[in-house]
Amino acid sequence: MAATGMTSRVYPTREPGAVAQAALPGGVNWFDTARGYGHGEPERALTASLRAVGVRLGEVLILTKWLPVGRRSAGIARTIGDRIGALQGYPVDLYQIHQPWGLSSVQCEMREMPQLLRAAKIWSIGVSDFSARQMSRAAAARRVELAADQGQINLLNRNVEGNGVLDTARKLGITLMAYPPLQAGILTGGFRDDPVALRRAPLLRGAMLGRSHDLDRSRPLVRELGRIADAYGVSRAQVARNCLINCYGAPVPRSRVPPQRSRLR
C-alpha cells in the first residue's frame, strides 16, 4: 500500500469519527502516533476514529514507537502487547525506536526489533532522531533493514545536509520523515506580521524556545515561498512540504483537531 499523506498526534474528539473524516478525503492515509504522545490515548483515539467510519485493516498505515528513555531493550518485546492493544486490532505497520537515548545500546535494541518482525507483531522497523552514525549502527546490527528515520527537518532546519544524515539515509535506502515540516507554522507566513497570533500559539512558542531568531530569519524565505505559491495558485505550506518531499522525505504535519487537517492539505 502506498502512503499518500501523513499526519501526527491524533487526540480524542467529541465525534469519534471526526479525525478520519477530515483526514481520509484529503489523501491522508498514514498516521504517526506513539506511547510517548500520551500513554496510549492518541493510539486509541486514532483507531476509534478509523473504526467509527468503517476503515478496514490494510486501508491505512499506522506507525507507533517504543520510548527508550530510562528503559532497557528487553522492554521492547515486553511492551509490544500494550501498543498492539492500544491500536485495537489495527496493525503496527512501522515500529520505531522513539529516541536514541535508552539504557541499552542501539545494537541491543536492534536485536529485539527483528524478533517482533519475525513474530508478525510489527511489519517494518524504524528509528527517530538517530544520527548518521546511529543509523549506520542500527542498520548493521544483525543486518536490520531500517525503513525510516524520523527527524527534525524543514526549510529552516536543514542540518541533515551537513551532518551526514541525508547521505547515510540515501546510501542505506532509509526514508527520512521530516518534522515539524512548517516549523510550527512559521513557514506558512501566518505569524510574520501578526504578533497577536504569535502570542495565541502555544505550540509555536514552545518550538521557538532558544530559536527566537527563526522569525527574523524566515522572512526572506517566507516571501519566496509566497512568490512561488502565488505563481502556482497554492499555499506557502504546500510549497514548503513539496520541497521536503522532493529533497528529503515524508513530511509529518502535527495537527490536534480536524480543522487543522483541512488547512494542511
Buried (B, 14 or more C-beta within 10 A) or exposed (E): EEBEBBBBBBBBBEEBBBBBBBBBEBEBBBBBBBBBBBEBBBBBBBBBBBBBBEBEEEEBBBBBBBBBEEBBBEBBBEBBEBBBEBBEEBBBBBBBBBBBEBEBEBBBBBBBBBEBBEEEBBBBBBBBBBBBBBBBBBBEBEEBEBBBBBBBBBBBBEEBEEBBBBEBBEEBEBBBBBBBBBBBBBBBBBBBEEEEEBEEBEEBEEBBEEBEEBBEEBEEBBEEBBEBBEEEEEBBBBBBBBBBEEBBBBBBBBBBEBEBBEEBB
